[in-house]
Amino acid sequence: MKILLLPGGVLAALLLLILPAFYTPFAHASPSVLSEWNAPKPRHLPLLKSALQRPTSNEKQTDLWTPLDDQGWRPCDESSKPPLSLPEKSEGYLQVFLDGGLNQQRMGICDAVAVAKILNATLVIPHFEVNPVWQDSSSFMDIFDVDHFINVLKDDISIVKELPDDFSWSTREYYAIAIRATRIKMAPVHASANWYLENVSPVLQSYGYCCGFPILSPPVL
Ligand SMILES: *[C@@H]1O[C@H](CO)[C@@H](O)[C@H](O)[C@H]1NC(C)=O
């Protein structure tokens, strides 16, 4: 396992050291069988020759590294819109309980971030359900770097590690035993930002809190 962590150069050097030692005994044992190994022949010799002979002028090299035509696409960071910033006030807390495998949970996190942004909500670090297949009880903090997550998103949404004590009633069990008003109903596929504003904002405004399981289909902005 350790060898995989070595930089490429070190690995290549190691291989060079190991390879001759590895092949020499075989070469002595049966030179005819292994002669191909000793003198590998390029399969496409004419191609190789012409490639080596082709002059590479500086002009051609410059061409090679020139960015392709943008075809009208623009990087999103060159948007003419003013940069988004944190809302003046949070509308409340958004909590999500995510099940499924790591990839599903990752998508659930992305959805939750987008929805928190749309709603001006404060996102609570997502809660991962115990995975029923692998019995994996890893939490968000076990898998992801929480401080990094909070920090990279600090200009977009507020994130807290835990709900304030006022909401300590809001546990997984609370939602398991009854239908609760603070639970967001599943969004339709391709729900627009307006769907969230119309359906989830009122819950957030009434309770200062809402919750999704997992949340929602990806919002289309
Ligand atoms: C979110 O905050 C922005 C800026 O403070 C405000 O313009 C917008 O109306 C707010 N949206 C909601 C859903 O509260």
The ligand as an SDF file (V2000), in Angstrom:
LIG
                    3D

 14 14  0  0  0  0  0  0  0  0999 V2000
  -32.7590   35.7530    0.7470 C   0  0  0  0  0  0  0  0  0  0  0  0
  -31.9360   36.8500    1.0530 O   0  0  0  0  0  0  0  0  0  0  0  0
  -31.8180   37.7990   -0.0030 C   0  0  0  0  0  0  0  0  0  0  0  0
  -30.7910   38.8380    0.4300 C   0  0  0  0  0  0  0  0  0  0  0  0
  -30.8550   39.1390    1.8020 O   0  0  0  0  0  0  0  0  0  0  0  0
  -33.2100   38.3670   -0.3070 C   0  0  0  0  0  0  0  0  0  0  0  0
  -33.1120   39.2690   -1.3760 O   0  0  0  0  0  0  0  0  0  0  0  0
  -34.1570   37.2280   -0.6800 C   0  0  0  0  0  0  0  0  0  0  0  0
  -35.4660   37.6980   -0.8870 O   0  0  0  0  0  0  0  0  0  0  0  0
  -34.1740   36.1970    0.4310 C   0  0  0  0  0  0  0  0  0  0  0  0
  -34.9780   35.0420    0.0170 N   0  0  0  0  0  0  0  0  0  0  0  0
  -35.7210   34.3530    0.8800 C   0  0  0  0  0  0  0  0  0  0  0  0
  -36.4620   33.1750    0.3090 C   0  0  0  0  0  0  0  0  0  0  0  0
  -35.8020   34.6180    2.0620 O   0  0  0  0  0  0  0  0  0  0  0  0
  1  2  1  0
  1 10  1  0
  2  3  1  0
  3  4  1  0
  3  6  1  0
  4  5  1  0
  6  7  1  0
  6  8  1  0
  8  9  1  0
  8 10  1  0
 10 11  1  0
 11 12  1  0
 12 13  1  0
 12 14  2  0
M  END
$$$$
